[in-house]
């Protein structure tokens, strides 16, 4: 593990929200907010920049590079994207349950295979005869079914699943803000419950190939149980525009997703002090068997009581905690999926 990530992660403890939240909301442009330029440099570019215009309910100020919101993300379209070109995450900023949806650039369904059609050579003279006879539609259909690649479609990209942080005794916040600082590639969630104030900051590092999330509490504690949910079948809908604004009265401040089981073939084990190792495989698709293995390692660093088990991470009584997350697959190249993702994520998160 390079010292850049550990150093920057630990440095987050020095960051505090201003005492007057109203002043903080109006002074971002003048103050520049959290200055991470020296820490991050070019480490955490936004892999999902094209999604920026579609982020729902975003508010900006002239000359300001922040998108900020008064509500948590109710769905995936409203979450804030972080990425470094290989490893990405969507941060939901929810009060009762933080959701970190993970992506890794090489995680597709299936396995190496040839697209050659065994019927293509024999079909070629038949297609030519149909063309010569002026039966062009028949020629086109015959070429499609006999000569095009098998399967007819490319393998689908898959999500690596989600990490859920289920917080203990959550309550509706009296103040709330989440933002994406585009110039620094940092997603921040801050909210208050009475005298207690909570801050979460996250970024994705390119040099270290990890996602880092720092959680802090003032006049309270960071208490949560972290669990993992593996890849699921996606349901796509265009019924609701991503740019629909959300009114204050529509907010479910204590929203939680149904986590369920980690998924078929997923293994979760303790992998050193305060660390979890999650492993699994990709899916079969269109008759092509799954051939990719993946690994996710989560290392917790902080105070309080941190206990790792096969059920997840249990954190109690922490004032400050950092999660260092790495993910990798066994992909080597288009014809080789023999890599060792476990060794990769262990090296990136500090375990040798």
Secondary structure, DSSP 8 states (H G I E B T S, - for coil): --HHHHHHHHHGGG----S-HHHHHH-HHHH-SS--HHHHTTS---TTGGGGGG-TT-B--TT--EEEESS--SSGGGSEEEE-SSEEEEE---SSEEEEEEEETT-BSS-S-----TTHHHHHHHHHHHHHTT-HHHHHHHHHHHHS-SSSS---B---EEEEEEETT----SEEEEEEETTTTEEEEEEEETTEEEEEEEEEETTTTEEEEEEEEESS-EEEEEEEE---------SS-TT----GGG--TT---------TT-EEEE-STTEEEEEEE---BTTB----EEEEEEEEEESSEEEEETTEEEEEEESEEEEEEEEEES--BTTB----HHHHHHHHTT--
